[in-house]
Structures are given as C-alpha cells and as structure tokens.
Amino acid sequence: MQTSLRKPLLPLVALVAVLALGASAPASATEAIVKKARCVACHAVDTKRVGPAYKDVAAKYKGDAGAPARLFAKVREGGSGVWGQVPMMAHPADKISDDDLKAAIHWILSLE
C-alpha cells in the first residue's frame, strides 16, 4: 500500500478497534462481576446448575419492567420456590455492591 493511502486509513482502523473493544467491554466486565461475586458457583449462561441458567431467567422475565427490582430484592434476600426447592442464599452488599448487582441483573436480562 502506498504511504499516501496509509495515512487516511490509520484513523479509520483506530476507530474500528476502539469501537470493537468498547462493544465487548460491558459483557466481560459483567462476567467479571458475577465471577467475583461467585454467582457462577450456582449459575451458568446456557445451562442449569444448582440454579437456573441466566438465559432462562432472561426468557422468564422478558418484557417485565418490574423484573430488575424484584430480582435485586431476590438476590439480596435469597429464597426458594421460583426455580425449584433448592434455596438461593442471600447475597448482602458486602458480597456484591448495589452497582455491581444492578449491572449483573441488567446483563442477565439482556441475554437471549
């Protein structure tokens, strides 16, 4: 490629790289949140473990505007009966911050 053609392409290549990295950052950041909070001990994206798969949760609550608040309370308080008899233990703010929990719930509900 000629030097004169490279210069105009460099900003375009840099922009594409930045956009690609930015698009993947929220998912990986949220995965880090659920791993740090040890949610992955009982949950997975695609398969049921002790608790439901995240994609099953997203499907159950699809279009439900009140779901984020209810799920937030459910994670904080724990409980059982919604997905079976195995209880989910409470996850207080010292285990996962409010902001991290909200981000994790938003990510889970966005899965398809």
Accessible surface in RSA format (square Angstrom, percent):
REM  Atomic radii and reference values for relative SASA: ProtOr
REM  Chains: A
REM  Algorithm: Lee & Richards
REM  Probe-radius: 1.40
REM  Slices: 20
REM RES _ NUM      All-atoms   Total-Side   Main-Chain    Non-polar    All polar
REM                ABS   REL    ABS   REL    ABS   REL    ABS   REL    ABS   REL
RES MET A   1   140.31  72.7  72.86  48.2  67.44 160.6  84.23  71.6  56.07  74.3
RES GLN A   2   125.17  70.0 117.07  85.6   8.10  19.3  45.25  96.3  79.91  60.6
RES THR A   3    91.58  65.1  87.12  88.3   4.46  10.6  56.03  75.3  35.54  53.7
RES SER A   4    79.71  67.4  61.26  81.8  18.45  42.5  55.36 117.9  24.36  34.1
RES LEU A   5   100.77  56.1  99.91  71.5   0.85   2.1  99.92  70.2   0.84   2.3
RES ARG A   6   126.26  53.0 124.84  63.6   1.41   3.4  36.09  49.3  90.17  54.6
RES LYS A   7   142.17  69.4 134.49  82.5   7.68  18.3  79.43  71.5  62.74  66.8
RES PRO A   8    88.26  64.3  65.69  59.9  22.57  82.0  75.97  62.7  12.29  76.4
RES LEU A   9    69.84  38.9  69.84  50.0   0.00   0.0  69.84  49.0   0.00   0.0
RES LEU A  10   113.36  63.1 110.10  78.8   3.26   8.2 110.51  77.6   2.84   7.6
RES PRO A  11    88.42  64.4  75.99  69.3  12.43  45.2  84.18  69.5   4.25  26.4
RES LEU A  12    97.85  54.5  93.62  67.0   4.24  10.6  97.02  68.1   0.83   2.2
RES VAL A  13    93.37  61.4  90.58  82.0   2.79   6.7  92.64  80.5   0.74   2.0
RES ALA A  14    55.13  50.7  47.79  73.8   7.34  16.7  54.74  77.1   0.40   1.1
RES LEU A  15    97.02  54.0  92.85  66.4   4.16  10.5  96.56  67.8   0.46   1.2
RES VAL A  16    88.15  58.0  86.75  78.5   1.40   3.4  87.49  76.0   0.66   1.8
RES ALA A  17    48.63  44.7  41.22  63.6   7.40  16.8  48.31  68.0   0.32   0.9
RES VAL A  18    97.63  64.2  95.06  86.1   2.57   6.2  95.93  83.4   1.70   4.6
RES LEU A  19   112.55  62.7 106.56  76.2   6.00  15.1 108.33  76.1   4.22  11.4
RES ALA A  20    61.74  56.8  46.38  71.6  15.36  34.9  55.43  78.1   6.31  16.7
RES LEU A  21   127.95  71.3 124.81  89.3   3.14   7.9 125.19  87.9   2.77   7.4
RES GLY A  22    42.54  52.5   0.00   N/A  42.54  52.5  33.83  92.8   8.71  19.5
RES ALA A  23    82.90  76.2  50.34  77.7  32.56  74.1  62.02  87.3  20.88  55.3
RES SER A  24    62.75  53.0  56.07  74.8   6.68  15.4  46.88  99.8  15.87  22.2
RES ALA A  25    49.59  45.6  45.45  70.1   4.15   9.4  49.27  69.4   0.32   0.9
RES PRO A  26    84.74  61.8  77.21  70.4   7.53  27.4  84.63  69.9   0.11   0.7
RES ALA A  27    41.41  38.1  39.19  60.5   2.21   5.0  40.06  56.4   1.34   3.6
RES SER A  28    67.28  56.9  60.13  80.2   7.15  16.5  45.18  96.2  22.10  31.0
RES ALA A  29    54.77  50.4  45.39  70.0   9.37  21.3  53.40  75.2   1.36   3.6
RES THR A  30    10.75   7.6  10.75  10.9   0.00   0.0   0.00   0.0  10.75  16.2
RES GLU A  31    70.57  40.5  70.57  53.4   0.00   0.0  11.70  22.6  58.87  48.1
RES ALA A  32    58.22  53.5  49.91  77.0   8.31  18.9  54.88  77.3   3.34   8.9
RES ILE A  33    28.59  16.3  25.74  19.2   2.85   6.9  27.82  20.0   0.77   2.1
RES VAL A  34     3.52   2.3   3.52   3.2   0.00   0.0   3.52   3.1   0.00   0.0
RES LYS A  35   124.82  60.9 113.48  69.6  11.34  27.0  64.51  58.1  60.31  64.2
RES LYS A  36   172.32  84.1 143.92  88.3  28.40  67.6 103.81  93.4  68.51  73.0
RES ALA A  37    12.11  11.1   2.57   4.0   9.53  21.7   4.43   6.2   7.68  20.3
RES ARG A  38   168.72  70.8 160.66  81.9   8.06  19.2  57.58  78.7 111.14  67.4
RES CYS A  39    26.49  20.0  22.18  24.7   4.31  10.1   7.14  18.1  19.35  20.9
RES VAL A  40    49.61  32.6  47.71  43.2   1.90   4.6  47.71  41.5   1.90   5.2
RES ALA A  41    54.61  50.2  24.93  38.5  29.68  67.5  36.39  51.3  18.22  48.3
RES CYS A  42    49.65  37.6  49.65  55.4   0.00   0.0   8.80  22.3  40.85  44.0
RES HIS A  43    29.26  16.0  29.24  20.3   0.02   0.0  20.54  21.2   8.72  10.1
RES ALA A  44    16.68  15.3  11.68  18.0   5.00  11.4  16.68  23.5   0.00   0.0
RES VAL A  45    50.28  33.1  46.94  42.5   3.34   8.0  46.94  40.8   3.34   9.0
RES ASP A  46    98.00  68.6  70.36  70.0  27.64  65.3  28.79  67.8  69.21  69.0
RES THR A  47    82.36  58.6  78.67  79.8   3.69   8.8  68.63  92.2  13.73  20.8
RES LYS A  48   134.95  65.8 107.81  66.1  27.14  64.6  87.05  78.4  47.90  51.0
RES ARG A  49   121.05  50.8  99.70  50.8  21.34  50.8  36.44  49.8  84.61  51.3
RES VAL A  50    80.26  52.8  65.73  59.5  14.53  35.0  72.42  62.9   7.84  21.3
RES GLY A  51    11.66  14.4   0.00   N/A  11.66  14.4  11.66  32.0   0.00   0.0
RES PRO A  52    12.96   9.4  11.21  10.2   1.76   6.4  12.84  10.6   0.12   0.8
RES ALA A  53     1.12   1.0   1.12   1.7   0.00   0.0   1.12   1.6   0.00   0.0
RES TYR A  54     9.42   4.4   9.42   5.4   0.00   0.0   9.26   7.0   0.16   0.2
RES LYS A  55    75.43  36.8  71.40  43.8   4.02   9.6  30.76  27.7  44.67  47.6
RES ASP A  56    71.34  50.0  67.86  67.5   3.47   8.2  10.24  24.1  61.10  60.9
RES VAL A  57    14.04   9.2  14.04  12.7   0.00   0.0  14.04  12.2   0.00   0.0
RES ALA A  58     4.54   4.2   2.05   3.2   2.49   5.7   2.50   3.5   2.04   5.4
RES ALA A  59    73.29  67.4  50.77  78.3  22.53  51.2  56.88  80.1  16.42  43.5
RES LYS A  60   109.81  53.6  74.31  45.6  35.49  84.5  47.86  43.1  61.95  66.0
RES TYR A  61    30.84  14.4  26.91  15.3   3.93  10.2  11.56   8.7  19.28  23.8
RES LYS A  62   168.67  82.3 138.86  85.2  29.81  71.0  98.61  88.8  70.06  74.6
RES GLY A  63    82.97 102.3   0.00   N/A  82.97 102.3  43.50 119.4  39.47  88.4
RES ASP A  64    51.57  36.1  36.93  36.8  14.64  34.6  20.64  48.6  30.94  30.9
RES ALA A  65   103.86  95.5  68.86 106.3  35.00  79.6  81.00 114.1  22.86  60.6
RES GLY A  66    31.55  38.9   0.00   N/A  31.55  38.9  26.72  73.3   4.84  10.8
RES ALA A  67     0.32   0.3   0.32   0.5   0.00   0.0   0.32   0.5   0.00   0.0
RES PRO A  68    60.39  44.0  58.48  53.3   1.91   6.9  58.94  48.7   1.45   9.0
RES ALA A  69    73.32  67.4  59.42  91.7  13.90  31.6  67.20  94.6   6.12  16.2
RES ARG A  70   121.80  51.1 114.19  58.2   7.61  18.1  74.20 101.4  47.60  28.8
RES LEU A  71    22.70  12.6  22.70  16.2   0.00   0.0  22.70  15.9   0.00   0.0
RES PHE A  72    45.37  22.7  45.37  28.1   0.00   0.0  45.37  27.5   0.00   0.0
RES ALA A  73    39.59  36.4  36.73  56.7   2.86   6.5  39.59  55.7   0.00   0.0
RES LYS A  74    66.79  32.6  62.56  38.4   4.23  10.1  44.24  39.8  22.55  24.0
RES VAL A  75    29.71  19.5  29.71  26.9   0.00   0.0  29.71  25.8   0.00   0.0
RES ARG A  76    41.69  17.5  32.83  16.7   8.87  21.1  28.87  39.4  12.83   7.8
RES GLU A  77   133.25  76.5 106.68  80.7  26.57  63.3  42.48  82.2  90.77  74.1
RES GLY A  78    10.94  13.5   0.00   N/A  10.94  13.5   1.70   4.7   9.24  20.7
RES GLY A  79    30.65  37.8   0.00   N/A  30.65  37.8  25.81  70.8   4.84  10.8
RES SER A  80    61.60  52.0  30.36  40.5  31.24  72.0   7.44  15.8  54.15  75.9
RES GLY A  81    46.14  56.9   0.00   N/A  46.14  56.9  18.81  51.6  27.33  61.2
RES VAL A  82    65.96  43.4  41.71  37.8  24.24  58.4  47.71  41.5  18.24  49.5
RES TRP A  83    98.47  39.5  69.76  33.8  28.72  67.4  70.61  37.6  27.86  45.2
RES GLY A  84    36.02  44.4   0.00   N/A  36.02  44.4  31.64  86.8   4.38   9.8
RES GLN A  85   149.59  83.7 132.19  96.6  17.40  41.4  66.92 142.5  82.67  62.7
RES VAL A  86    97.11  63.9  80.10  72.5  17.01  41.0  82.20  71.4  14.91  40.4
RES PRO A  87    94.32  68.7  80.20  73.1  14.13  51.3  80.20  66.2  14.13  87.8
RES MET A  88    54.58  28.3  45.28  30.0   9.30  22.1  36.24  30.8  18.34  24.3
RES MET A  89   144.66  74.9 131.03  86.7  13.64  32.5 103.86  88.3  40.80  54.1
RES ALA A  90    48.55  44.6  34.60  53.4  13.96  31.7  34.60  48.7  13.96  37.0
RES HIS A  91    23.10  12.6  22.99  16.0   0.11   0.3  12.24  12.6  10.87  12.6
RES PRO A  92    61.16  44.6  58.02  52.9   3.13  11.4  61.16  50.5   0.00   0.0
RES ALA A  93    62.46  57.4  47.17  72.8  15.29  34.8  47.44  66.8  15.02  39.8
RES ASP A  94   120.58  84.5  77.99  77.6  42.58 100.7  51.31 120.8  69.27  69.1
RES LYS A  95   131.21  64.0 111.84  68.6  19.37  46.1  63.17  56.9  68.04  72.5
RES ILE A  96     9.94   5.7   4.00   3.0   5.94  14.3   9.80   7.1   0.14   0.4
RES SER A  97    51.41  43.4  45.90  61.3   5.51  12.7  42.91  91.4   8.50  11.9
RES ASP A  98    68.54  48.0  65.62  65.3   2.91   6.9  15.29  36.0  53.25  53.1
RES ASP A  99   110.58  77.5 103.31 102.8   7.27  17.2  30.99  72.9  79.58  79.4
RES ASP A 100    44.79  31.4  44.73  44.5   0.06   0.1   0.14   0.3  44.65  44.5
RES LEU A 101     5.58   3.1   5.58   4.0   0.00   0.0   5.58   3.9   0.00   0.0
RES LYS A 102   122.26  59.6 115.63  70.9   6.62  15.8  69.19  62.3  53.07  56.5
RES ALA A 103    38.77  35.6  28.88  44.6   9.88  22.5  36.72  51.7   2.04   5.4
RES ALA A 104     3.08   2.8   3.08   4.8   0.00   0.0   3.08   4.3   0.00   0.0
RES ILE A 105     8.43   4.8   8.09   6.0   0.34   0.8   8.43   6.1   0.00   0.0
RES HIS A 106   135.48  74.0 130.78  90.9   4.70  12.0  84.89  87.5  50.59  58.9
RES TRP A 107    26.64  10.7  24.94  12.1   1.70   4.0  21.87  11.7   4.77   7.7
RES ILE A 108    20.72  11.8  20.72  15.4   0.00   0.0  20.72  14.9   0.00   0.0
RES LEU A 109    43.41  24.2  23.24  16.6  20.17  50.7  23.64  16.6  19.77  53.2
RES SER A 110    68.13  57.6  39.69  53.0  28.44  65.5  39.13  83.3  29.00  40.6
RES LEU A 111    32.75  18.2  23.92  17.1   8.83  22.2  26.39  18.5   6.36  17.1
RES GLU A 112   169.99  97.6 124.31  94.0  45.68 108.8  70.95 137.2  99.04  80.9
END  Absolute sums over single chains surface
CHAIN  1 A     7760.3       6372.7       1387.5       5165.1       2595.2
END  Absolute sums over all chains
TOTAL          7760.3       6372.7       1387.5       5165.1       2595.2
